[in-house]
Amino acid sequence: MDIPAGPLSTSLAAFSRITGLSIGLPGAMPRATSRRVSGAMSADAALRRLLRGTGLRAVRLGAAVYRIEPAPAVRQQPVEEPPSPPPGGMETPAADIVVTAQKRPQFLANVPLSISVLAAADMPAGIASPESRNIVSVTEGLAMTNLGPGRNRQFIRGVADSPFNGLSQSTVAVQMDEARVTYDAPDPDLRLFDIDRVEILKGPQGPLYGSGALGGIYHIVTRKPDLDAIAATARLTSEAVQHGGIGGGVDAVINMPIVDDRLAIRFVGYRSYTAGWIDNVNRRDDTNSSRTLGGRLALRWRPSDDWTVDVGGTLQDLNVNDSQYVLASDDTLERDNAIAEPNDNDFRMVNATVRGQLGDMRLLYAASFIDHDVDYTLEATAASPFFGLSGPSAYRNKREYKLFNQEVRLSGGRWLAGLSYMHAKTHDIGTIQQAQGSPQAVSIEDRSATEYAAFGEASFRLFSMIDATVGARLYHSVTSDEDTQDGRREFRLHKTVLSPSMSLSMPLSDRGLVYLRYARALRPGGLAASGPANETSFASDELGTVDLGVRRASRDGRFSVSASLYYTIWTDIQSDYLLPNGLVSTRNAGRGRIVGAEAAVEWTIGGGFTLAAGASAQSTRLTHAEDDLELDDRRLPIAPDITGRIILSKAFDLGDWRAQISGQANYIGHARLTFDQDLDRKMGNYTLYALNASMARGPFTLTGRIDNLFDVKGDNSFAFGNPFSIRAAEQYTPLRPRTLTLSVSRAW
């Protein structure tokens, strides 16, 4: 079975087509929405799931005939079901996308903010080890640094402060289901296996998510245990990198009901080896290879039809053997380093969520704990004199991130209210060492942040065709920083903040929406770690955005378009920067302004052809420097000024096989590295091409993919690799060379 969520009439028609069974009912089909049904199961189980929460039941009249009739007792709609459409006459589109990043299920067509949703079927196919960077290639407004797996930072719509991984809070919050995954950590690069979708909320999300989230939310929605069906999937992958090595991987998913329709578990496991392509002339070839080992275990218990309990755990170990920058030029794949620069990123999470009905309201309680360790080594020979050393030296940084979240909320048809508690703690220690010496501590910092919050959001009809949505979050944050290197420095900040959001939306005649939204978000200040004596702390920064957007789909669902204009003011921008000795501190860089536009189109042309395209353009400027310093280049860092993508695919039958081929092109425009004049580097301005082909028959799927089709390497994807030597020589991050990936998967 593979029946998407949508109108019940459409789902029942798909059920009949798949099973060959007949379904009838007296009178007109009720207007109801069915849940998604996917996996191997009996017809009875599939039909029971389709009708769950609709107030209907199926009665078997014969070997191949069912009758739909009202159930003896009509219950409230279970919380997992897609929502009913809002009043106002908007027709619910067939198989519409349901999103949950706004902390309640909503049809995407009715959400009055800019959001990109990538369902599992929309992910770039054939990728050996799907990761956050692959999402950038199919999403407008999302950008990332390119230090390497496990060390990157995400930015949305130009809200980018720095390429350096200091202790300032991230501008994008990574969320997995109901758990907040990051506070001030880099992107953990969780592999996107067995996920339902990725939702990217664009613009400040302070009202629902609290401090940080200035740029938006990166929300991973995993597939939950199926209570009715035993199912499994396994995939083998191999890859070959031109000018590099050979890699591969294996991943598997097992779903097992323990008590039919009441209790089930789901296990996801994966292991991959990603081939390197940077040669270290002093060590060995292809040094920047990486290994990833991870898995998730989820348990779902439905004690009654109105209550669901989800408990899970996630584990991922990511090890990179060496960094991926070069020194000579952006046209080479070699580096001369006496010391390897490995990176180890270990992520662990446990989480629990309870959902249920309380009369006409839905209750949700969620709790999660994250233990995230990042350990990396950098050659520091160029900076040895700053630490009283001479000759080759290595810097090692160990960071321990711990994050605990609790949240409880109630929601009705068009409102929600909740309370939350978050505690984040970071321990950072940096040491420098020579071959024959003992480690010397050069930075020791501890940071903790606690936040207590009450939040809410409600939508209501303002005029005959205008809906209004108003939200706010009142929270009190306590930030405590301590630097124990070279004497003890302490910083403690109490701050009470109200983050509002307001939006107006108007449905279009058929299937569409026009919206206007304003929202604010804030990051608390802190101690300027390792900074000079005259820069002991940095102030809180705050960001507000006005967003005007439209979404429209044709009546038959074959064509859809979305577009938006946004204007952002960002005050007291917090920015990590390099000290002369290569360590990272934080300061306020000034005031910024971002003006941008983006658009995306999806078109099912006919004859098996499908076209997806998108583009964004933005002007990001530092309008006022904090110290009135004149800058030659006032663009904010990292985010490219222009991006564009186009994907054309063709589906067709090849004998008994169902085949699809697609071609993709991505243009990444100009960008800059940092505010600092002596460190600033230009990057971007390149185009990448990819080809993908897949064939499926029964339970088998074969896939082949070529990335960087023309082996483009004379372009710099990121102009930074090592903070200790960046002042001594230019640094370049070449694009990954042409890569061929082959995979075979089998479903049971």
N, C-alpha and C positions, 0 to 999 in steps of 0.2 A: 504494500500500500504506500502511496505517496500522494496524499490529497491535501492541498494547501488550505489554510484557514480562509474563510470567506462566507458568502451567503449560503444558507443551508441548501437552497435549491441547487446551486452550482455544485456543492460538495456531494449531494446525493446523486446527481447525474454522473459525477466522476466515479462514485462508488459503483453504480450500476455498470458503467463502461468497463471498469477493471474486473469486476466479479462475474458479470453476466447475469446478475440477479435483478428481478423486477421489484420496484417499490411503488406503492400507491397510497393515496390518502383521500378521504372524503373532503370536498371543499377545496379552497385555495391554500396554497403553501404558505404557512406562517412566515412572517418576516423575522428571521432569526439568523444568528451567526454561529457557524460551527468552528471547532478548534482544528488545528492541523493534526492529521493522522499520517504517520510515517512508520514503516517497519514491516516485518513479517508477522502476520496475525490472522486469526480466523475472521470470516465475514461477520459473525456475530459480535466479536470484540470490536471490530472496526466500526460497525454501525452503532454500537453502544457508546463508543467514544465520540462519534459525530453528533449524537443527540444529547450528550451530557450537557446539562445546564439550559436546555431549550424548553423544558417542560413537556417534552414528547418522548414516546417510546416506540420501539418497533416490535410488532407481533408477527411471528412466522405463520403464514397461512399454508405453505406447501414447501416442497423441496427447493423452489427457486423464487418464491414470492413472499414479500413482507408488506404489512400494512402499518402506516404511521398513524398514531393516535395520541391524544393527550395522556400524559402519565397520571396515575391515580392521585399523586400529591405533587404539586408544583413547588419547586424550591427556588431560592434565590440563585442567581447566576454565580457559579464558582469563580473565585478570584483569578484563576489562571485564564479564564476565557477572555477573548477580545471584547472591548467595550461596545455598548450600544452607541449608534451615531448620535451626535448632539441634535437638539431641535433646530429647525430652520430649513428642513426640506432637502438637506444634502443627501444624495443617493450614495449608499455604501458601495464602493467599487468592488468588483469581483476579485477575490484573492488579494485584498489590500494588505499592506504591510502594517503589522502591529508593533509599536515601539514601547519601551518601558523606561528609557533614560530619564523621563520626567517623573519617575517614581510611581507611575501608575500606568496600566495598559491604555494606549491611545492609538487610534488609526493615524498613520503618518499624514494622510491627506488633511487631517484636521488640526495638526499641531502648529500653533502660531509662532514658530521660531525656525531658524535655519538649522537643518539637521540632514546629515547624509547617512544612509543606511545601506550596508553591504550585507546582503544575505549570503549564506554559505555558497549558493550557486553562483554568486557574482564575484567571488574571490578569484584572483588570478590563478587559472588552472595550471596544474603541472609543476608548481613550485615544490622543490624538494623539502623545504622546511619553512612553512608559511610563518611570517613574522610581521611586526608592525611596519617595517619598511615597505612591504608589498602593498599595504593599504594606501600608502602615499601615492602610488602610481594610478589608483583608480578613484581618488577623492580630491575634490577641490578644497583648497584652504588649509590642508594639513602639510606641514613640513617637518623635517627631522635633521639633526646633525648626523655626521657620518664618522664618528670616532671608531665605531666597530660594535658588534653585537654586545648588548649588555651595558654599553656606556653612552648610549644616545639620549638626546632630549627631544621631546615633541613640542611643536608650536602650532597654533591655529590662528589663521587670519592675521599674520604679522605681529602677534603679541609675543615677541621674542626679545629676551633681555640679554642673553650671553651664550656663547658656545661652551663655556667652561663649566665643569661640574663642581660648583661650590656648594655651600650649605643653604643658599637661598631656596625658598619654596618654589616648586615647579609652577609654571603658568597653566599647565594642562594636568588635570587629575585623571589617572588611569583607574577605571572601575571595572570589576568583574562581578557580574550579576549585582547583588546588593552590597558587595564589599568594596570599600575604597582601598586601592592597592598601593598608591604612592602618596607621599606628602612632599618630601624634599629629595627623594631618590630619583635616579635616572630611570628611564623606561626599562622594566625588567625583561622586556622582549619575550613575553609569554607566547609560546607557539600556538597558532590558531588551528588546532586540530579539534574536530568534533564540536564546532561552535555553531550556533544557530545564526548569528549575525554580529556585526560590529556597528554600533551607533556612535556617530560623532556629532555632538552638540556644539554649535559654533557660537561664540560670543560668551560674555561673562555669565556664569551659572551660580553666583554667590547665593541667591535666594534659596536654592534647593540644596546646594553642596557646601556652602560655607567658605571659609578663607581659602585663598588660592583659586583655582578654576577661573583665572582671569581670561584665558583664551577659550576655554571650553572643557568638554568632557570626552574622553576616549573610553567608550563603554563596550566591554566584551560580554556577550550573552551566550552562555554555554547551553548545550543540549542537556535536558534533564532526563533522569531515568524514566523509561516507558513502563508503566504499570501493567501493561497487557501483553507485551510481545518479547520473546527471546530473539535477540538480534546480535550480529557481530559483523565487523568489517576489519580487513587487514590489507595493508598496502606495503609494497616494496618499491624503493626508489633508488636510482643511481644517477650520478651527474659527472660530467667532465668539463673542466674549465680550461679554455685555451690559455696557453702560457702558464698553466697551473697544474693541479693534481686531479685525482679522482675521488669522488665522495659518494655518499648514499645514506639511506636510512630505512627504518621500518617503523610503522605505527599501527596500532590496533585499538578497536573499540569493542567492548562486550557489554551488552545490556541483559540483565537477568531479573525477571519478576520472581519474587520470593513468595508473596501472597497475591493472587490474582486481583488486580484492581485496587490493591491496598499498599503493597510494599515491594520496592524494587531497588536494585543497585546498578550502577553504570561505572565501568572502568575505562579510562583512556590512558594508553601508554605510548611513548614514542622515544626513539633514539636515532640520532643523526650525526653524520660526520660531514662537515662542509669543507670542501677543498680550498686551500689557500692559493694565492697568486702573486704574493710579494716575495722576492728572493732577498735574503740577507747574505751578502757576499762573505761575511765573516762567520756565518753559522751554517745555514742550509737553505734549500729552495722551498718555496711555497710555505713560508713560515706562519702566515696568518690564518692557518686552518683552525677550525673550531669543532667542539663536540658538545652536543646537547642531549641530556637525559632527563625525561620528565614524565609526569603522569597526574591524573586526577581521579579521585574516587568520590562518587556521589551516591547518597542514599535518599530516596524519597519515600515518605510514609504518609498515606492518606487515611487517618483514623476514622474519618467520616467524609461524606460527600462535600462538606463545606469547609473542611480543614486540611491543610497540607503542611508537612514538616520536611524541610530539605536540610541535610547535613553533608558537608563535603570537606575534602582536603586537596590541596594542590602542592606539588613539589616539582621544582625544575633546577637542574644544575647545568650551567653554561660555562664552558671553559674555552678561552681563546688563547692560542699558543703565542701570538705576537701581534703587534699593532699593524695597521694597514696604510701608513703614510710613507712617502718617499721624499728625498731631498734634492736630487739633481734637477728634475723637471717633471712636469705633469705628463710626459711622454715616455716615462720609464717605469719599470716594475721592480727596481732594485733599490736596496738601501744598505748602507755600510754602518752597522751597529755592532759594538762589541758586547752589548748586554741585551738579552731578550726582554720583551715587554709584554708578558702574559697578563690576562685578565680573567678573574674568576667571579661569576655572578651566581649566587645561590639564593633561591626564593622558596619560601614555605608559607602556606596559608591554611588556616582552618576557618570554617564559616558555618553558620546555621541561620535558617530563616523559617519563621512560622507565619503562615497565612490562614485567614479564616473569615467567616461572616459573623458579624454581631448585628443582628437585625438587618437593617437596610445599609449598614456600613461594612466596610472591609477593614480588617486589622492586619497589620504586618509588624513583626518584630524581627530584626536582623542584628547579628553580632558577628564580628570577624577579628582575627588576630593574624598579623603578618610579621614574619621574621625574615629579613632580607639583608644579606651580607654581600658586599662588593669589595674585592681585593685585587689591586693591580700594581704592576711594577713599571717604572719608567727609567730609562737611562738619564742620569743627572750630572754627567761629567761637566757639561758647560756651566753648571751652577755650583760646582764644588767650592770655589773660593768664597762664596757667600756663607758657607757653613764651616769655614776653616779647614777645608780639605784641599788636596791636590791630586790630580790624576783621576782615573775612572771611578765613578760612583753610581749607585743605583738608589732610586727613591721608591719606597713602598708605602702605599696607602691602604688602610683597612677601615672600612666603614660598616657599622652595624645599625640597621634601621629597624625599628619596631613600631608597629602601628596597631592600635586597638580602637575599634569602632562599635558603637551600639546605637541603634535607632529604633523608635517605635512610631508608627503613624496610623492614622485613621483616614479613610477616604470614602467619598460618596460618588454620585454620578459625575459631578463637575467640580469637586473640591477635594483638598487633602490638608491635613494638619499633622504635625509631628514634633517630637523631641529627639535630640541626638546628643551623644557624647563622643568625643574623639580625643585620644592621647597619642601623640607621636614623639618618639625619642630617637636621637641620633648620637652615636659615639664615633668620633673620627680621630684617628691617630696616624700621623705621617712620620716615617723614619728614613734616614739616609745612611748608606753603608758602603764602605769600600771592601774590596775582595778580602783583605786580611784583617779588617777591623770589626768592631761591634756596632750594632745599630745605634744611631743617635737620633733621639726624638726631636723633630723640628716643628711639629704642630700637634696639639692635643686639644680637641674641642668637644664639648657636650652641649647638645641643644635638646630642649623638650618644649612641646607646645600642647596645651590642653584647651579644648573648646567645648563650651556648653551652649546649646542652641535650641530655640523654638522657631518653627517655620510653618508656613502655610501658603496655599495658593487656591484661588477660586475663579471660576469662569461664570459669566452671566450675560444675559441678553441686554445690551445697552439700548439699541434702537432696533427697528424692524429687521434690518439685515446686518447689524454690527454686533459682534460678540466682544466682550472685554474680559481679559484675564489679568488678575492682580495677585502678586506674590510678594512675600517679604520674609526675611530671616533676621531674627534678633539673636545675636550671639555675643558671648563674653569669652575672650581668649586670654590665656596667660602664657606668655612666652618667656622661657628662662634659658639663658646662654651662659656658658662658662668656658673660659680659655685658661688652661693651667700651664701653658708653656711660657717661660720667662716671666714668672710671677702670675698671680691669680687675678683674672679680670672677670667680673660678673655683670650680667645685664638681665633685668627683669621688667617685663612690660605687661600691664593690664590694659585691655582695650575692649570696649563695648561698642558694637557696630550694628547698624541696621542696613541690610542690603535689600533694596527693592527691585521689583521688576513689574513692568506694565506692558500690556499688548492689546492691540485692537485687530480684529480679523473680520473679513467679509467673505462669505462663500461666493464663488462665481456660479454662473448659470448652470453649468453641467457638473464637472468634477474638478474643483479647484478651490484655491484659497489665496487671498491677498492679506498680508499681515504687516503690522508696524509694531516693533518691540523696542523697549528701552530696559536696560538692566545694568547693575553695578556689581562689582566684586572688589575685594581688598585682600592684601597680604600683610600680615603684621611685620613690624621691624624686628631688628635683632642686633647681636654683637657682630662687629666686623672681624671675623675670625682671621688671625694672623696678620691683621692690618697694622699700619703705622699708628703711633701713639695719638696723633691728631685726628685719626678717623676710627674712633672706638666703637661706633654703632652706626646703623643705617635706619632711616625712618620707614614707616609703613608706606606702601604705594597703593593707589586706588585707580580703578579703570571703569569707565562708563561707555556703553555702546548703544547707538541707535541703528536699527536694522529694518530695512524695508524689503519685503520679499513677496514672491508669488510662486505658487505651484499649480500646475494645470495638467490634466490628462484628458485624452479623448474618450468619448463614451465607450468605445470598444476596448479601451485599455492598451491599444497598440502604440500610442504616442504619448509621451509625457515630457514636460519641461519644468525646470525650476530655475529661478534667478533671484538675486538679491543685491542690494546696495547697502554698505555699512560705513559708519563714521564713528571713530573711537577717539576719546581723549584719555590719556594715561599720565597721571601725575606722580612725581617722585619715583621714577622708574628704578627699581632695584636691579642691580647688574653685578654679576660676578666678574672680577677682573684679575689680571696677573700682576703680582708684585714683582719687583726687579729680580728676586731670587727664584721665581718660578712657582711659588705657592699662590693659592687662590684666596682672595678676600672679596668682600661685598661692599658696595657703596650705592648711593643714589646718583643716577646719571642725569636726571633732569625730567623734562616734560615732553611727551610725545603725542603725535597725531597720526592716525591711520585712516585712510580713505580707500575703499576698495569695492570691487564688483566681481561677481562670479555667476556662472550659469552652467547648467547641465541638461542634456537631452538624451532620451532613450526612445528608440523607434524600431518597432518590429515592421520591417519594410514589406515582407511577404516573400514567398518562394524560399523560405528558410533563412533569409538574411535579417540580421539585427545590427543596429548601429547605436553605439553609446559614445558621447562626446562631452567634453567639458572644458572650461577655461576660467581663469581668474586673473585679475589685474589689480594691483594695489600700490599705493604710495604710502610708505612708512617713513616718518620723519621725526627726528629729535628737534622740536621747535625751540626749546630753551635748555641749554646745558646747566647743570646744577652749579657749576663754578664759573658760568659765563664764558667758558672756553670756546673759541672758534674752531669748528671742525671743517675739514675739507669735504668730508662725505657725511651728511647728516642722516642717512638712511639707518633705520633700526637693523640689527644684525640678523643673519641666517635666512630670513624669509625672502624668497625670490620675488621679483616685481611682477613677473608674468609666468604663468604655467598654462599648459594645454595638453589635452589627451584626446585620442580617438581610437575606438575599438570597433572593428567590423568583423562579424562572424557569420558563418554559413552552416546550417544544419541540414543533413541529408542522410538518406539511407544508402548503405553500401552492402548489398546482399542482405544477410540477416543482422548486420550491425547497424547501429545508429551512430552516425559520425558527425563531428563538428570541427571546423577549422576556424581560426581567428588570427587577425593581425592587429598589433597595437603599436602606437607611436606616442611618446611622451616628450614634451619640451619643457625644460626647466630653465627659467630666465636668470638674469643677473642677480647676484646677492653679494653681501659683504660679510666679513667675519666678526668685527668687533668695533666698539667705539674708539679704542685706543689708536692714535695715529701711527705709532711705531709698530703696531702689531696687525694693522688692518690688511686684509688680503681680499682680492676679488675672487669670486667663484661662480659656478653655474654657467648658463648659456650653452647648453648642449641638448641634443635630442637622442633618445634611445628608442630602439625598435625591438619588437618581440613577435614570435610566431608560436602558435599553439595548435595542436591537433589531438583529438580524443576519439575513441571508438568504444562503444558499449554494447554488450549483448548479454542478456540475462544478468547474472550476478557479477560479470567481469567488466572491468573498464581499463582500457589501455590509454596512456597519455604520453605525448612527446612535446617538449617545449624548447625553444631557443631564445635566450635572453641576450641583449646587446648584440643583435643580429649582425651588425657591421663592425663589431669589435672596436667601438669608439674608445680610445684611451687618451687622446690628446686634449681632454677637458678635465677640469678640476672640480670634483664633486664636493670637496670640503678642504679648506686651506689651513688645516691645523691637525697636529698629531701629538706633539710632545711639548708641554709648556716650558720645560727647562732649556730647550734648544731652539725655540721658535724665533728668538731674537737673533740668534747666531746665523741662521740660514733660512731660506724659503722652505716651506713645507707644502706638500701637495698630497691629496688623496685621490688616486686614480680610480676610475670606474672599474667595476668588476668586469673582466674580459668576457668575451663570448662564452656562453655556458649552455651545454646541451643537457637536458634532464629527461629521463625516461622513468615511467612508473607503471605498475600493474596493481590493481586492487580487486578484491573479491569480497562480496557481501553474502551473508547467510541470514 
